[in-house]
């Protein structure tokens, strides 16, 4: 199961130093594990665009940060993300909670969040992986390694 301790273990093994985030109800369940981590600093920001700016500054300063936000926050942060990924060319990795994703796959929700998340990432040319919420975190680990090895921005989508 992709719970807080599993995520912290994956992030720690990947050498992640900081998490800039605004959690949603699902991602928020990871907070206690992230807060207790001795090697990962949890940075709570006010807006999603700020999360990308903080992560970019940390990356430029030699740290290894990621951003964790909900899909609606991805929409809000578009300009900051575009500047950081395409203008500055920084390999920011993000975990994005996609609410109503599973219901959307079955045609059982009117929530537009899952309908727009993947097309927006494709439009911004950001590769993504859809995580298995019941998995052991290996898909997250692989996505992180690919992002850092290839020095490119990437996203991992957590279906909610």
C-alpha positions in Angstrom: 0.0 0.0 0.0 1.3 3.5 -0.9 1.1 4.9 2.7 3.2 7.5 4.4 6.0 5.2 5.6 6.3 3.6 2.2 6.5 7.0 0.5 9.1 8.2 3.0 11.2 5.1 2.4 11.1 5.5 -1.4 11.9 9.2 -1.1 14.8 8.6 1.4 16.3 5.9 -0.8 16.1 8.3 -3.8 18.0 10.9 -1.8 15.1 13.4 -1.7 16.0 16.2 0.8 12.9 18.3 0.8 9.2 18.1 0.1 7.3 21.3 -0.8 3.6 20.7 -0.5 0.0 21.5 0.0 -1.7 18.2 0.8 -5.2 17.1 0.0 -7.2 14.6 2.0 -5.4 11.6 0.5 -1.9 13.0 0.3 -2.3 14.5 3.8 -2.3 11.0 5.3 1.5 11.0 4.6 2.1 14.0 6.7 3.0 12.3 10.0 5.5 10.0 8.3 7.0 12.9 6.4 7.1 15.1 9.5 9.0 12.4 11.4 11.6 11.8 8.7 15.1 12.6 9.8 16.3 13.1 6.3 13.5 14.8 4.5 12.4 18.4 5.4 8.7 19.0 4.9 8.0 22.5 3.7 4.4 23.7 3.9 3.6 26.4 1.3 0.6 28.7 0.9 0.0 28.2 -2.9 1.1 25.6 -5.4 3.0 28.1 -7.5 5.0 28.8 -4.4 5.8 25.1 -4.0 7.4 25.1 -7.5 9.4 28.3 -6.7 10.6 26.9 -3.4 11.6 23.6 -5.0 13.4 25.4 -7.8 15.4 27.5 -5.3 16.3 24.4 -3.3 17.4 22.6 -6.4 19.6 25.5 -7.5 21.0 25.6 -4.0 22.1 21.9 -4.3 19.3 20.2 -2.5 17.1 17.4 -4.1 13.4 18.5 -3.6 10.1 17.4 -4.9 6.7 18.9 -5.0 3.5 17.2 -3.7 0.2 18.8 -4.6 -3.4 18.0 -5.8 -4.5 18.2 -9.4 -6.3 21.5 -8.9 -3.1 22.9 -7.5 -1.3 21.8 -10.7 -3.8 23.9 -12.6 -3.2 26.9 -10.4 0.6 26.6 -10.6 0.8 26.5 -14.4 2.8 29.6 -15.0 5.3 28.8 -12.3 5.7 25.3 -13.5 6.2 26.4 -17.1 8.9 28.9 -16.1 10.8 26.5 -14.0 10.6 23.5 -16.3 10.8 25.1 -19.7 12.5 28.4 -19.2 15.0 27.3 -16.5 15.1 23.7 -17.6 15.0 22.4 -14.0 14.2 18.7 -13.4 11.4 19.2 -10.8 9.7 16.0 -9.8 6.1 16.1 -8.6 3.6 13.8 -7.0 0.1 14.9 -7.9 -3.0 13.6 -6.2 -5.8 13.2 -8.8 -9.1 13.2 -7.0 -12.0 11.2 -8.5 -9.5 9.5 -10.9 -10.8 6.0 -10.4 -14.5 7.1 -10.6 -13.6 9.1 -13.8 -12.1 5.9 -15.3 -15.4 4.2 -14.8 -17.5 7.1 -16.0 -19.0 7.7 -12.5 -18.1 11.3 -11.8 -18.8 14.7 -13.1 -15.5 16.0 -11.5 -13.4 17.6 -14.3 -10.2 17.4 -12.4 -9.2 13.9 -13.7 -10.3 14.8 -17.2 -7.8 17.7 -17.4 -4.8 16.5 -15.4 -3.2 14.2 -18.0 -3.9 16.4 -21.0 -2.3 19.4 -19.2 0.8 17.4 -18.4 1.1 16.3 -22.0 0.6 19.9 -23.2 3.5 21.0 -20.9 5.5 18.0 -22.2 5.9 16.6 -18.8 6.1 12.8 -18.7 4.1 11.1 -16.0 3.4 7.8 -14.4 0.1 6.7 -12.8 0.9 5.1 -9.5 -0.7 2.0 -8.1 -2.2 3.2 -4.8 -2.1 -0.4 -3.6 1.4 -0.9 -4.8 4.7 -1.2 -2.9 6.1 2.1 -4.2 8.4 0.6 -6.8 6.6 2.6 -9.5 7.2 5.8 -7.6 10.9 4.8 -7.1 11.3 4.0 -10.9 9.7 7.4 -11.8 12.0 9.3 -9.5 15.1 7.5 -10.8 14.1 8.1 -14.4 13.5 11.8 -13.7 16.8 12.4 -11.9 18.9 10.1 -14.2 17.6 12.0 -17.3 17.6 15.4 -15.6 14.1 16.1 -16.6 10.9 17.2 -14.9 8.4 14.4 -14.4 5.2 13.6 -12.4 3.7 10.7 -10.6 -0.1 10.7 -10.5 -1.7 9.3 -7.4 -5.3 8.1 -8.2 -7.8 9.1 -5.5 
